[in-house]
Amino acid sequence: MGGCASIFVCSSKSTSQVNTLHRKPPSSGSQIPIKKPITSSSSEITSSKPKSLQPDRLSNLPDDILLHILVCLNDTRYAVQTSVLSKRWKHLWTSLEDLNFCSKSFTQQSSFDNFVRAVLTHQRRLNCRVDRFRYYAKLDTTMLTQLTSYALSRGAREFIIAPPSYYETAILPDLSPGSPTLKTLHLKELCIRRSSFGHSMLGLTRLHLESVLATSGSFGGCFDIFNIFPNLTNLSLIWCSLWGENLKITGPKIVSLKLDNVRDVGQLDLSLPNLEVLEYYFFGASKKVNDFSSINLPSLRHADLDVDLRGFPTYGHRLLKPLQGIRNVESLGINLKALKASGLLENQTSPFRNLKSLKLRSGWPWSVPATIMTYFISGTQYSQDMNIDFV
């Protein structure tokens, strides 16, 4: 009986299942209870865990990647603020070798100054190294002295001081201790003296001076500091004033030179045997155009000249020497206004022998005097295949 009973139970279940399969569909008026299917979506599974147990994927990244993220914030203040995120981030910013101070994120200058001093004190206590040091804010001579001392003593490879314009000009301190690791020096809105630059900056390759004022009389009549940087390759002087000093630029390794509105210069002497690229811009609305005493650029390949003689047309003859000095160029860009106004090139022999590309600004083909075109193309061996653009 026990065996029959178990069979009967099994048979009754099977019969019930079969009947269910062949049951007629309900009428339209009846309601069918529908159960919500059980899902296993990642969002529900994640939310079921406490937040404290969820993995912090960002903090688990290697230090090198996290430090790169902090550098990309482009402001040391924001990097410091990440210390509140977790224990993993608390001291991470102290390993930064790229310090970038910008006052735009502060409402008061005093708060910004206190922040900078606090960071430098903290980093000095930890004996941290610096690779790049950048400062974009108003500063006085005292602050500038502290910044230069810290950056150079920590082995900075790049040092940039660029306060906003129209502030009181700070005096660059004595950099004579120098730094053998310094490669790039960018200074803006500062006052410099001969003693500002040290002879131990032997590794410097890039020097950028913008809106820099040379202290009157401190250079003995000749601004020739560049010979103390034997490995300098790139030099830019932009809107600098030399107080009547003669400007002498020499350097056996300089390959790129930019002179943009260098003012109050007595005479300009360029002796650069390996220079390949020259950019020379001058707008004479308020000052007379530079007077070149000598130009020796035997390796020059590319030159761009833009000179505006408005107010000083009688100084047009001063353009002849630089044109003759760049005679070896293969490509040349030049503004035609000064050449047209002065009639400078009439009866002049073309010095260009290797010119392949010519870009003439402020002029159209039909408006360029024949004397100017003859001057540039008559002497070159590539006159038949020369590329000439009018922009």
LUMVEX-282690 format. One record per residue (C-alpha): x, y negated, z negated. Coordinates in pm, 1 decimal, decimal comma. Last residue first. Layout:
N
NODE/east/north/up
NODE/X/Y/Z
...
END
This chain:
391
NODE/east/north/up
NODE/4871,5/-8730,7/4688,1
NODE/5048,7/-8705,9/5023,4
NODE/5238,1/-8379,1/5073,7
NODE/5537,4/-8316,1/5302,0
NODE/5685,7/-7965,1/5354,0
NODE/6001,3/-7986,2/5564,7
NODE/6044,8/-7740,5/5850,7
NODE/6188,8/-7972,7/6116,1
NODE/6368,1/-8198,2/5864,9
NODE/6547,7/-7905,5/5697,6
NODE/6904,1/-8028,9/5761,3
NODE/6819,1/-8344,6/5570,9
NODE/6942,8/-8686,9/5678,9
NODE/6646,6/-8827,8/5869,4
NODE/6383,1/-8700,8/5627,6
NODE/6380,8/-8935,0/5326,4
NODE/6501,5/-9262,7/5475,2
NODE/6307,1/-9214,0/5796,9
NODE/5983,2/-9176,1/5603,2
NODE/6051,5/-9497,4/5412,4
NODE/6149,4/-9697,6/5722,5
NODE/5839,5/-9575,5/5904,8
NODE/5618,0/-9743,8/5648,8
NODE/5369,5/-9511,3/5475,3
NODE/5010,4/-9625,2/5525,0
NODE/4913,1/-9387,0/5806,9
NODE/5029,4/-9080,1/5615,8
NODE/4852,2/-9187,1/5296,9
NODE/5012,7/-9342,0/4987,6
NODE/5004,0/-9360,2/4613,9
NODE/5222,6/-9049,2/4565,5
NODE/5462,5/-8892,7/4816,7
NODE/5558,9/-8529,3/4759,6
NODE/5860,6/-8411,6/4960,0
NODE/5981,5/-8052,1/4998,2
NODE/6292,2/-7921,2/5173,0
NODE/6557,6/-8184,0/5091,1
NODE/6910,2/-8042,3/5126,5
NODE/7099,9/-8333,8/5284,4
NODE/6943,4/-8638,1/5118,3
NODE/7158,6/-8953,7/5117,1
NODE/6948,4/-9132,4/5382,2
NODE/7119,6/-9441,9/5516,4
NODE/6958,7/-9772,2/5418,6
NODE/6862,4/-10035,0/5676,9
NODE/6530,4/-10097,2/5500,5
NODE/6495,7/-9880,1/5193,1
NODE/6425,8/-10144,4/4930,9
NODE/6136,3/-10326,2/5088,3
NODE/6059,7/-10417,0/4726,6
NODE/5685,7/-10367,7/4728,5
NODE/5683,8/-10056,7/4944,4
NODE/5949,8/-9873,8/4743,5
NODE/5788,2/-9963,9/4412,2
NODE/5448,4/-9841,6/4523,5
NODE/5571,1/-9522,2/4690,4
NODE/5572,3/-9299,5/4383,1
NODE/5812,6/-9007,3/4416,6
NODE/5816,9/-8628,3/4406,7
NODE/6128,5/-8453,1/4533,3
NODE/6218,5/-8093,7/4617,8
NODE/6559,0/-7964,5/4732,0
NODE/6761,4/-8221,3/4541,3
NODE/7127,3/-8289,1/4622,0
NODE/7090,9/-8665,7/4674,5
NODE/6968,9/-8727,3/4319,4
NODE/7235,0/-8992,7/4246,6
NODE/7160,9/-9182,3/4567,1
NODE/6801,7/-9229,2/4459,4
NODE/6918,0/-9319,7/4107,2
NODE/7152,7/-9585,5/4253,4
NODE/6897,3/-9737,9/4487,6
NODE/6628,7/-9786,4/4224,0
NODE/6804,4/-10082,0/4064,3
NODE/6747,4/-10280,5/4383,7
NODE/6379,3/-10305,0/4291,6
NODE/6458,1/-10530,2/3996,7
NODE/6322,0/-10835,1/4179,2
NODE/5974,9/-10682,1/4170,0
NODE/5953,9/-10729,8/3789,9
NODE/5590,3/-10801,2/3701,5
NODE/5471,5/-10471,3/3845,8
NODE/5779,3/-10259,3/3912,8
NODE/5616,8/-9917,3/3864,6
NODE/5856,7/-9624,0/3878,0
NODE/5756,1/-9259,1/3915,9
NODE/6041,5/-9023,2/3998,2
NODE/6021,1/-8642,1/4003,7
NODE/6333,0/-8439,1/4074,3
NODE/6409,4/-8074,6/4154,5
NODE/6741,5/-7916,8/4254,2
NODE/7013,7/-8107,1/4066,4
NODE/7348,1/-7923,9/4050,8
NODE/7577,5/-8222,1/4129,8
NODE/7409,9/-8465,0/3887,2
NODE/7659,6/-8746,0/3821,2
NODE/7482,6/-9078,4/3781,3
NODE/7655,1/-9403,2/3686,3
NODE/7566,7/-9750,3/3557,3
NODE/7194,0/-9700,4/3596,7
NODE/6999,9/-10015,0/3505,6
NODE/6664,6/-9929,1/3353,8
NODE/6358,0/-10119,5/3476,2
NODE/6271,3/-10446,4/3309,7
NODE/6015,8/-10443,2/3030,7
NODE/5648,1/-10538,4/3002,6
NODE/5478,5/-10419,9/3320,6
NODE/5784,9/-10215,5/3411,5
NODE/5638,2/-9867,7/3402,5
NODE/5913,9/-9606,5/3399,3
NODE/5912,7/-9233,1/3462,4
NODE/6212,6/-9008,7/3533,5
NODE/6178,9/-8630,1/3542,3
NODE/6496,6/-8438,3/3632,2
NODE/6532,9/-8061,5/3682,6
NODE/6855,2/-7871,8/3765,1
NODE/7117,1/-8034,3/3538,8
NODE/7441,3/-7834,3/3537,5
NODE/7700,4/-8113,7/3575,3
NODE/7516,1/-8364,0/3355,9
NODE/7674,2/-8708,6/3346,5
NODE/7395,7/-8964,2/3321,8
NODE/7481,5/-9323,6/3221,6
NODE/7206,0/-9575,2/3156,9
NODE/7287,2/-9938,0/3090,8
NODE/7146,8/-10176,3/2831,1
NODE/6836,3/-9990,9/2718,3
NODE/6545,0/-10171,0/2558,2
NODE/6294,7/-9904,4/2656,2
NODE/6291,8/-9535,3/2753,5
NODE/5968,7/-9509,4/2951,7
NODE/5970,0/-9132,5/3009,6
NODE/6312,9/-8976,5/3056,6
NODE/6283,4/-8597,6/3094,3
NODE/6592,5/-8379,6/3139,2
NODE/6618,8/-8007,2/3219,3
NODE/6938,3/-7802,4/3272,5
NODE/7154,0/-7933,6/2987,9
NODE/7448,4/-7694,7/2942,1
NODE/7754,3/-7920,2/2987,1
NODE/7595,8/-8214,7/2806,4
NODE/7619,7/-8586,1/2859,8
NODE/7362,8/-8858,9/2820,0
NODE/7484,9/-9212,6/2766,7
NODE/7234,9/-9481,8/2677,6
NODE/7365,5/-9834,9/2628,1
NODE/7214,1/-9999,3/2322,5
NODE/6977,9/-10289,9/2372,2
NODE/6748,4/-10199,0/2085,2
NODE/6720,7/-9828,9/2172,3
NODE/6344,4/-9788,9/2205,2
NODE/6193,4/-9447,4/2278,6
NODE/5875,5/-9401,2/2479,4
NODE/5961,0/-9038,5/2559,1
NODE/6312,1/-8890,7/2553,7
NODE/6312,2/-8519,8/2642,6
NODE/6616,2/-8288,7/2646,7
NODE/6634,9/-7919,4/2738,1
NODE/6956,6/-7709,3/2746,5
NODE/7150,6/-7819,8/2436,5
NODE/7433,6/-7576,4/2356,6
NODE/7707,2/-7835,6/2289,1
NODE/7485,1/-8053,2/2067,2
NODE/7729,7/-8319,7/1944,8
NODE/7750,6/-8464,3/2298,7
NODE/7388,8/-8571,7/2269,1
NODE/7454,2/-8853,3/2023,2
NODE/7558,8/-9104,3/2290,0
NODE/7361,5/-9420,0/2211,2
NODE/7624,8/-9683,5/2288,0
NODE/7659,1/-10032,3/2135,4
NODE/7805,0/-9922,4/1804,4
NODE/7531,2/-9673,4/1729,5
NODE/7399,4/-9834,7/1410,8
NODE/7357,4/-10178,2/1568,7
NODE/6977,2/-10179,6/1558,8
NODE/6830,6/-9859,4/1418,7
NODE/6713,0/-9645,0/1708,7
NODE/6334,5/-9621,1/1729,6
NODE/6169,0/-9293,6/1822,9
NODE/5837,1/-9295,3/2005,5
NODE/5907,4/-8937,7/2113,7
NODE/6235,9/-8746,5/2076,1
NODE/6237,1/-8382,8/2194,3
NODE/6553,7/-8173,9/2158,0
NODE/6575,1/-7812,4/2274,6
NODE/6885,9/-7587,2/2254,8
NODE/7019,1/-7648,8/1901,9
NODE/7260,7/-7373,1/1794,8
NODE/7556,3/-7598,8/1717,5
NODE/7365,7/-7811,4/1471,8
NODE/7678,4/-7843,9/1253,6
NODE/7773,6/-8186,7/1386,5
NODE/7489,2/-8346,0/1195,3
NODE/7235,2/-8594,6/1320,2
NODE/7094,2/-8876,2/1108,9
NODE/7432,6/-9046,5/1067,0
NODE/7391,1/-9226,6/1398,7
NODE/7061,3/-9367,5/1278,7
NODE/6700,7/-9273,4/1353,2
NODE/6360,1/-9434,7/1297,0
NODE/6067,8/-9201,5/1337,9
NODE/5741,6/-9187,7/1530,9
NODE/5803,5/-8840,7/1673,7
NODE/6070,0/-8574,1/1625,5
NODE/6085,5/-8227,7/1785,6
NODE/6392,1/-8011,8/1711,6
NODE/6410,0/-7662,1/1864,0
NODE/6688,9/-7405,7/1811,3
NODE/6782,4/-7438,5/1442,0
NODE/6965,4/-7126,0/1319,7
NODE/7302,1/-7294,6/1254,6
NODE/7131,5/-7549,6/1029,0
NODE/7247,4/-7901,7/968,2
NODE/7436,9/-8022,2/665,6
NODE/7466,6/-8349,4/862,4
NODE/7092,0/-8401,9/875,5
NODE/7107,0/-8743,2/707,8
NODE/6756,0/-8871,4/664,4
NODE/6517,7/-8979,7/941,6
NODE/6373,1/-9317,2/851,7
NODE/5993,4/-9336,3/834,4
NODE/5797,1/-9558,5/1071,4
NODE/5490,0/-9721,0/922,8
NODE/5191,4/-9581,1/1103,6
NODE/5079,7/-9672,0/1453,2
NODE/5092,4/-9320,5/1596,5
NODE/5006,7/-8996,6/1419,9
NODE/5291,2/-8804,2/1253,5
NODE/5486,2/-8550,8/1460,4
NODE/5767,1/-8372,7/1275,2
NODE/5855,4/-8039,9/1438,7
NODE/6128,2/-7797,7/1326,4
NODE/6181,8/-7465,6/1507,2
NODE/6434,0/-7198,4/1403,0
NODE/6405,7/-7281,4/1034,0
NODE/6680,8/-7125,3/819,9
NODE/6541,9/-7202,4/476,6
NODE/6785,7/-7488,8/405,8
NODE/6682,0/-7661,1/728,1
NODE/6311,4/-7649,6/648,4
NODE/6340,3/-7753,5/282,9
NODE/6578,0/-8044,5/332,2
NODE/6386,9/-8169,4/635,2
NODE/6057,2/-8165,7/447,7
NODE/6188,0/-8330,3/131,6
NODE/6359,7/-8609,8/326,4
NODE/6044,2/-8670,8/528,4
NODE/5841,8/-8700,1/208,6
NODE/6076,1/-8967,4/74,0
NODE/6094,9/-9152,8/407,4
NODE/5719,1/-9183,9/431,8
NODE/5469,3/-8953,6/596,8
NODE/5150,2/-8956,6/800,3
NODE/5054,4/-8615,5/928,0
NODE/5137,1/-8338,6/1174,8
NODE/5410,7/-8121,8/1019,5
NODE/5547,0/-7806,3/1180,4
NODE/5800,1/-7559,9/1038,1
NODE/5878,0/-7242,0/1231,6
NODE/6102,0/-6959,1/1105,0
NODE/6095,7/-7019,8/730,2
NODE/6239,9/-6781,6/467,7
NODE/6095,4/-6748,7/120,3
NODE/6306,8/-6789,1/-193,9
NODE/6006,3/-6712,0/-415,3
NODE/6059,2/-7033,9/-610,9
NODE/6110,0/-7220,5/-284,6
NODE/5781,2/-7089,1/-151,9
NODE/5591,4/-7210,0/-457,2
NODE/5758,0/-7551,4/-454,8
NODE/5695,6/-7588,5/-81,2
NODE/5328,5/-7495,5/-119,9
NODE/5277,5/-7735,3/-412,0
NODE/5451,5/-8020,9/-227,8
NODE/5229,9/-7973,8/77,2
NODE/4912,3/-7958,1/-132,0
NODE/5004,0/-8271,0/-327,3
NODE/5064,4/-8461,4/-2,8
NODE/4728,2/-8346,5/136,7
NODE/4542,8/-8453,5/-175,2
NODE/4714,3/-8793,8/-161,9
NODE/4618,7/-8837,7/205,0
NODE/4250,4/-8797,0/127,5
NODE/3980,0/-8624,4/332,2
NODE/4191,7/-8320,9/414,4
NODE/4156,9/-8083,9/712,8
NODE/4304,0/-8345,0/947,3
NODE/4621,3/-8363,3/736,3
NODE/4799,9/-8088,5/929,9
NODE/5074,5/-7868,0/784,1
NODE/5188,7/-7565,5/986,7
NODE/5422,7/-7321,5/816,4
NODE/5531,4/-7013,2/1014,2
NODE/5737,8/-6766,8/809,7
NODE/5430,2/-6647,4/621,7
NODE/5508,9/-6398,5/345,4
NODE/5347,1/-6620,4/82,5
NODE/5020,4/-6586,5/275,2
NODE/4986,8/-6224,0/164,5
NODE/4984,3/-6301,8/-207,4
NODE/4613,7/-6271,9/-277,6
NODE/4514,0/-6097,7/45,3
NODE/4517,0/-5735,4/-76,8
NODE/4380,5/-5846,3/-414,0
NODE/4072,2/-5971,8/-234,2
NODE/3929,9/-6266,2/-40,7
NODE/4057,6/-6543,8/-267,9
NODE/4405,8/-6549,5/-108,7
NODE/4245,2/-6639,3/226,9
NODE/4254,2/-7006,0/119,3
NODE/4631,8/-7014,4/161,8
NODE/4601,0/-6937,5/533,3
NODE/4339,5/-7208,2/575,4
NODE/4574,2/-7463,8/420,7
NODE/4866,3/-7342,8/634,2
NODE/4683,9/-7450,4/949,7
NODE/4700,6/-7284,3/1291,2
NODE/4457,2/-7007,0/1193,3
NODE/4655,0/-6802,6/1447,2
NODE/4940,6/-6778,4/1196,1
NODE/4707,6/-6612,3/946,3
NODE/4601,8/-6355,8/1206,5
NODE/4967,5/-6281,9/1283,4
NODE/5023,2/-6224,5/912,5
NODE/4739,6/-5971,3/911,9
NODE/4888,4/-5790,3/1212,0
NODE/5235,6/-5768,2/1059,0
NODE/5095,1/-5661,9/722,2
NODE/4929,3/-5351,8/866,9
NODE/4547,9/-5338,7/882,4
NODE/4364,1/-5200,7/579,4
NODE/4238,2/-5545,1/483,3
NODE/4040,6/-5568,5/805,8
NODE/3888,7/-5219,8/774,2
NODE/3752,5/-5278,1/426,6
NODE/3585,3/-4937,6/372,2
NODE/3243,2/-4933,5/199,9
NODE/3257,9/-4807,9/-159,9
NODE/3215,4/-5150,8/-326,1
NODE/2926,8/-5220,5/-93,1
NODE/2731,4/-4935,2/-247,9
NODE/2639,8/-4666,6/3,9
NODE/2284,0/-4632,9/138,0
NODE/2346,5/-4923,5/369,8
NODE/2605,6/-4724,2/558,7
NODE/2371,6/-4426,3/611,2
NODE/2088,8/-4652,1/716,9
NODE/2306,6/-4845,4/965,0
NODE/2464,9/-4528,7/1101,2
NODE/2128,2/-4390,8/1206,8
NODE/2034,5/-4048,1/1066,1
NODE/1671,8/-4027,7/1157,7
NODE/1382,4/-3838,8/1000,5
NODE/1080,8/-3849,6/1225,2
NODE/783,8/-4059,2/1109,7
NODE/486,3/-3829,3/1048,9
NODE/187,1/-3866,9/1269,6
NODE/-160,7/-3796,5/1135,6
NODE/-392,5/-3732,0/1428,0
NODE/-710,1/-3934,3/1435,4
NODE/-1034,0/-3817,9/1592,2
NODE/-1237,1/-4026,8/1832,9
NODE/-1059,1/-3912,3/2145,4
NODE/-1148,6/-3553,5/2077,2
NODE/-889,6/-3315,7/1948,4
NODE/-684,9/-3092,3/2180,2
NODE/-796,7/-2728,4/2185,3
NODE/-604,2/-2478,4/1971,6
NODE/-393,5/-2230,6/2165,1
NODE/-66,5/-2297,4/1977,0
NODE/-246,5/-2306,2/1643,1
NODE/-410,8/-1972,4/1710,8
NODE/-71,4/-1817,7/1774,1
NODE/67,4/-1955,9/1448,9
NODE/-229,6/-1825,1/1253,2
NODE/-198,1/-1481,2/1408,4
NODE/169,2/-1469,4/1318,9
NODE/92,3/-1565,0/963,1
NODE/-179,2/-1299,9/936,6
NODE/55,7/-1038,0/1074,4
NODE/323,0/-1117,7/820,7
NODE/74,6/-1094,5/539,3
NODE/-61,5/-770,4/672,1
NODE/284,2/-623,3/704,8
NODE/354,6/-705,0/343,7
NODE/27,6/-551,3/235,8
NODE/89,3/-238,0/434,3
NODE/423,3/-182,7/265,0
NODE/280,4/-234,9/-77,8
NODE/0,0/0,0/0,0
END
